């Protein structure tokens, strides 16, 4: 089975999702969102699973970043054809937008480790009341026909499913603890608005929460991937 991955930043990769994919029998191929040839391949080549990763831009900024329109078109096609799809952060926002929901700047940026609540007792409830890494300024309304699966104190829509084949997560359970410095450097402009103690807190919380999250995330990924192998 083939998994295609649309990537917006080199350090925001599959993280702990990659070993779960390999364990589930997928091969993995990355495609650069800003490379038109790469998106053309994704749009015209069959894959068993498409994963759209995070990035620091808004889905409503198509004028500045025209490739977003093609990404939405690719996502809409997969949804219409009921083909497996995962979106993380920007990827989740793109899915929400493709489903007709509003995506917009939130009242406050959510950066750092915060607790999420699972809204149902299902395969995702393994993450209930766990601290996960948030790194976003935008949020979205729940798309019509979608099922909310996660919320937080700041934002009610932290994750949703659509049908049996679409999974959208606003937060980052894929991040690996030894990779956090890449995030702090790569998002230097964004975290310049944070105070020094906040950056120290991110480092401390990563060391505290990320190791346990690895096994929980792995179990959740495997359960969802298994549900796609009908």
KOLLOLUM-732099 format. One record per residue (C-alpha): residue in three letters; residue number from 1; x, y, z. Coordinates in Angstrom, 3 decimals. Example, Ala and Ser with C-alpha at 12.3 -4.5 7.8 and 13.67 -1.06 7.14 Angstrom:
BEGIN
ATOM  code  pos      east     north        up
ATOM   ALA    1    12.300    -4.500     7.800
ATOM   SER    2    13.670    -1.060     7.140
***
This chain:
BEGIN
ATOM  code  pos      east     north        up
ATOM   UNK    1     0.000     0.000     0.000
ATOM   UNK    2     1.163     3.531    -0.786
ATOM   UNK    3     0.963     6.566     1.483
ATOM   UNK    4     1.592     9.974    -0.088
ATOM   UNK    5     2.550    12.846     2.224
ATOM   UNK    6     2.153    16.534     1.346
ATOM   UNK    7     4.713    18.505     3.349
ATOM   UNK    8     4.937    22.290     3.867
ATOM   UNK    9     7.986    22.513     6.164
ATOM   UNK   10    10.917    20.102     6.186
ATOM   UNK   11    10.900    19.674     9.974
ATOM   UNK   12     7.144    19.094    10.196
ATOM   UNK   13     7.203    15.532     8.943
ATOM   UNK   14     5.382    12.318     9.854
ATOM   UNK   15     7.292    11.901    13.108
ATOM   UNK   16     5.912     8.938    15.016
ATOM   UNK   17     3.271     8.331    12.347
ATOM   UNK   18     5.920     6.991     9.956
ATOM   UNK   19     6.822     3.838    11.940
ATOM   UNK   20     3.110     3.157    12.425
ATOM   UNK   21     2.599     3.401     8.667
ATOM   UNK   22     5.473     1.036     7.973
ATOM   UNK   23     4.153    -1.399    10.579
ATOM   UNK   24     0.736    -1.280     8.910
ATOM   UNK   25     2.276    -2.161     5.548
ATOM   UNK   26     2.493     1.231     3.833
ATOM   UNK   27     5.334     2.620     1.793
ATOM   UNK   28     5.843     6.355     2.314
ATOM   UNK   29     6.608     9.041    -0.262
ATOM   UNK   30     6.898    12.766     0.491
ATOM   UNK   31     5.787    15.548    -1.845
ATOM   UNK   32     6.635    19.247    -1.471
ATOM   UNK   33     3.503    21.408    -1.418
ATOM   UNK   34     5.263    24.343    -3.088
ATOM   UNK   35     6.455    22.215    -6.022
ATOM   UNK   36     3.762    22.205    -8.755
ATOM   UNK   37     5.164    19.018   -10.280
ATOM   UNK   38     4.862    17.264    -6.933
ATOM   UNK   39     1.234    18.276    -6.467
ATOM   UNK   40     0.473    17.210   -10.039
ATOM   UNK   41     1.804    13.741    -9.224
ATOM   UNK   42    -0.327    13.552    -6.084
ATOM   UNK   43    -3.388    14.703    -8.022
ATOM   UNK   44    -2.980    12.216   -10.874
ATOM   UNK   45    -1.472     9.150    -9.175
ATOM   UNK   46    -3.391     6.686    -7.019
ATOM   UNK   47    -2.356     6.234    -3.411
ATOM   UNK   48    -4.036     4.229    -0.678
ATOM   UNK   49    -3.655     7.027     1.871
ATOM   UNK   50    -2.964    10.758     1.634
ATOM   UNK   51    -1.558    12.681     4.602
ATOM   UNK   52    -1.454    16.494     4.579
ATOM   UNK   53     0.893    17.942     7.192
ATOM   UNK   54     1.155    21.267     9.002
ATOM   UNK   55     2.543    24.659     8.055
ATOM   UNK   56     2.579    28.319     9.150
ATOM   UNK   57     0.194    29.730     6.535
ATOM   UNK   58    -3.575    30.174     6.422
ATOM   UNK   59    -5.876    28.211     4.131
ATOM   UNK   60    -7.496    31.530     3.168
ATOM   UNK   61    -4.209    32.905     1.766
ATOM   UNK   62    -4.537    31.486    -1.746
ATOM   UNK   63    -3.558    34.835    -3.284
ATOM   UNK   64    -0.196    34.663    -1.522
ATOM   UNK   65     0.161    30.882    -1.827
ATOM   UNK   66    -1.674    29.704    -4.979
ATOM   UNK   67    -0.711    26.052    -4.427
ATOM   UNK   68    -3.308    25.938    -1.641
ATOM   UNK   69    -6.056    25.851    -4.277
ATOM   UNK   70    -4.633    22.665    -5.782
ATOM   UNK   71    -4.259    21.107    -2.346
ATOM   UNK   72    -7.930    21.783    -1.633
ATOM   UNK   73    -8.880    20.289    -4.991
ATOM   UNK   74    -6.873    17.144    -4.224
ATOM   UNK   75    -8.508    16.886    -0.802
ATOM   UNK   76   -12.011    17.416    -2.200
ATOM   UNK   77   -11.456    14.649    -4.739
ATOM   UNK   78   -10.370    12.183    -2.070
ATOM   UNK   79   -13.352    13.041     0.114
ATOM   UNK   80   -15.764    12.633    -2.790
ATOM   UNK   81   -14.219     9.258    -3.648
ATOM   UNK   82   -14.167     8.140     0.006
ATOM   UNK   83   -10.417     7.577    -0.070
ATOM   UNK   84    -8.449     7.556     3.218
ATOM   UNK   85    -7.136    10.964     4.247
ATOM   UNK   86    -5.363    12.367     7.313
ATOM   UNK   87    -4.838    16.074     7.959
ATOM   UNK   88    -2.663    17.498    10.732
ATOM   UNK   89    -2.854    21.179    11.768
ATOM   UNK   90    -2.838    23.063     8.427
ATOM   UNK   91    -3.853    19.762     6.848
ATOM   UNK   92    -6.883    19.574     9.141
ATOM   UNK   93    -7.782    23.175     8.312
ATOM   UNK   94    -7.531    22.400     4.591
ATOM   UNK   95    -9.897    19.464     5.050
ATOM   UNK   96   -12.340    21.669     6.964
ATOM   UNK   97   -12.170    24.279     4.201
ATOM   UNK   98   -12.631    21.659     1.486
ATOM   UNK   99   -15.777    20.531     3.316
ATOM   UNK  100   -17.149    24.073     3.244
ATOM   UNK  101   -16.379    25.100     6.828
ATOM   UNK  102   -15.000    28.504     7.764
ATOM   UNK  103   -11.302    28.679     8.708
ATOM   UNK  104   -10.177    31.889    10.406
ATOM   UNK  105    -7.697    33.414    12.881
ATOM   UNK  106    -8.502    32.348    16.426
ATOM   UNK  107    -8.773    34.698    19.363
ATOM   UNK  108    -5.406    33.589    20.734
ATOM   UNK  109    -2.498    31.556    19.436
ATOM   UNK  110    -2.301    28.128    21.011
ATOM   UNK  111     1.383    27.194    21.247
ATOM   UNK  112     2.667    24.642    23.715
ATOM   UNK  113     1.473    21.556    25.541
ATOM   UNK  114    -2.200    21.658    26.538
ATOM   UNK  115    -4.758    19.028    27.506
ATOM   UNK  116    -7.318    17.745    25.018
ATOM   UNK  117   -10.649    16.077    25.717
ATOM   UNK  118   -12.023    13.218    23.642
ATOM   UNK  119   -15.698    13.864    22.979
ATOM   UNK  120   -16.683    10.221    22.459
ATOM   UNK  121   -15.707     6.849    23.889
ATOM   UNK  122   -14.157     5.316    20.783
ATOM   UNK  123   -10.804     4.496    19.190
ATOM   UNK  124    -9.642     8.075    19.795
ATOM   UNK  125   -10.458     8.201    23.515
ATOM   UNK  126    -7.009     6.767    24.277
ATOM   UNK  127    -5.894    10.420    24.105
ATOM   UNK  128    -8.571    11.722    26.465
ATOM   UNK  129    -7.125    14.222    28.969
ATOM   UNK  130    -3.636    13.881    27.518
ATOM   UNK  131    -1.302    16.828    27.023
ATOM   UNK  132    -0.414    17.272    23.359
ATOM   UNK  133     1.568    19.847    21.407
ATOM   UNK  134    -0.481    22.688    19.952
ATOM   UNK  135     1.007    25.076    17.417
ATOM   UNK  136    -1.630    27.116    15.634
ATOM   UNK  137    -3.207    30.527    15.398
ATOM   UNK  138    -6.129    29.641    13.129
ATOM   UNK  139    -9.186    27.592    13.943
ATOM   UNK  140   -12.190    26.240    12.053
ATOM   UNK  141   -15.889    25.637    12.403
ATOM   UNK  142   -16.971    22.018    12.482
ATOM   UNK  143   -17.839    20.991     8.909
ATOM   UNK  144   -21.397    19.903     8.198
ATOM   UNK  145   -21.621    16.134     8.518
ATOM   UNK  146   -18.376    15.838    10.490
ATOM   UNK  147   -18.091    14.307    13.957
ATOM   UNK  148   -16.112    16.227    16.570
ATOM   UNK  149   -13.649    13.896    18.332
ATOM   UNK  150   -11.444    16.314    20.318
ATOM   UNK  151   -11.765    19.690    22.013
ATOM   UNK  152    -9.669    21.868    24.331
ATOM   UNK  153   -10.325    24.695    26.761
ATOM   UNK  154    -9.377    27.284    24.144
ATOM   UNK  155   -10.910    25.745    21.032
ATOM   UNK  156   -13.916    23.414    20.760
ATOM   UNK  157   -12.845    21.964    17.421
ATOM   UNK  158    -9.524    20.197    17.869
ATOM   UNK  159   -10.250    17.170    15.726
ATOM   UNK  160   -12.964    15.543    13.654
ATOM   UNK  161   -13.774    12.630    11.425
ATOM   UNK  162   -15.798    12.756     8.245
ATOM   UNK  163   -17.339     9.480     7.212
ATOM   UNK  164   -15.137     6.457     7.767
ATOM   UNK  165   -12.101     7.613     5.807
ATOM   UNK  166   -11.190    11.149     6.906
ATOM   UNK  167    -9.302    12.075    10.088
ATOM   UNK  168    -8.422    15.698    10.907
ATOM   UNK  169    -6.330    16.719    13.932
ATOM   UNK  170    -5.581    20.350    14.818
ATOM   UNK  171    -2.799    19.402    17.235
ATOM   UNK  172     0.477    17.497    16.877
ATOM   UNK  173     0.671    14.002    18.341
ATOM   UNK  174     3.241    13.084    15.706
ATOM   UNK  175     6.023    15.235    17.166
ATOM   UNK  176     8.959    13.327    18.641
ATOM   UNK  177    10.714    14.659    21.759
ATOM   UNK  178    14.197    14.788    20.229
ATOM   UNK  179    12.880    16.945    17.368
ATOM   UNK  180    11.498    19.871    19.400
ATOM   UNK  181    14.546    22.094    18.843
ATOM   UNK  182    13.870    21.957    15.096
ATOM   UNK  183    10.404    23.354    15.785
ATOM   UNK  184    11.744    26.100    18.035
ATOM   UNK  185    14.262    27.166    15.397
ATOM   UNK  186    11.972    26.676    12.392
ATOM   UNK  187     9.188    28.687    14.010
ATOM   UNK  188    11.552    31.328    15.451
ATOM   UNK  189     9.513    34.228    14.057
ATOM   UNK  190     6.320    32.884    15.583
ATOM   UNK  191     7.757    32.178    19.013
ATOM   UNK  192     9.443    35.595    19.120
ATOM   UNK  193     6.109    36.794    20.504
ATOM   UNK  194     6.489    34.412    23.459
ATOM   UNK  195     8.526    35.235    26.528
ATOM   UNK  196    11.658    33.316    27.451
ATOM   UNK  197     9.846    31.374    30.155
ATOM   UNK  198     7.272    30.146    27.621
ATOM   UNK  199    10.008    28.700    25.419
ATOM   UNK  200    11.571    27.043    28.450
ATOM   UNK  201     8.155    25.656    29.337
ATOM   UNK  202     7.778    24.116    25.870
ATOM   UNK  203    11.126    22.362    26.297
ATOM   UNK  204    10.232    21.180    29.798
ATOM   UNK  205     6.758    19.999    28.812
ATOM   UNK  206     8.112    18.187    25.763
ATOM   UNK  207    10.465    16.215    27.990
ATOM   UNK  208     7.594    15.538    30.398
ATOM   UNK  209     4.728    14.625    28.079
ATOM   UNK  210     6.157    13.582    24.708
ATOM   UNK  211     7.679    10.219    25.725
ATOM   UNK  212     4.346     8.836    26.967
ATOM   UNK  213     2.520    10.358    24.023
ATOM   UNK  214     4.644     8.320    21.599
ATOM   UNK  215     3.109     5.001    22.632
ATOM   UNK  216    -0.423     6.396    22.893
ATOM   UNK  217    -0.145     8.028    19.472
ATOM   UNK  218     1.234     4.817    17.975
ATOM   UNK  219    -1.734     2.843    19.284
ATOM   UNK  220    -4.198     5.403    17.958
ATOM   UNK  221    -2.540     5.522    14.539
ATOM   UNK  222    -2.520     1.719    14.273
ATOM   UNK  223    -6.197     1.464    15.220
ATOM   UNK  224    -7.216     4.034    12.630
ATOM   UNK  225    -4.984     2.600     9.907
ATOM   UNK  226    -6.373    -0.872    10.602
ATOM   UNK  227    -9.891     0.485    10.128
ATOM   UNK  228    -8.927     1.575     6.595
ATOM   UNK  229    -7.689    -1.829     5.471
ATOM   UNK  230   -11.032    -3.349     4.605
***
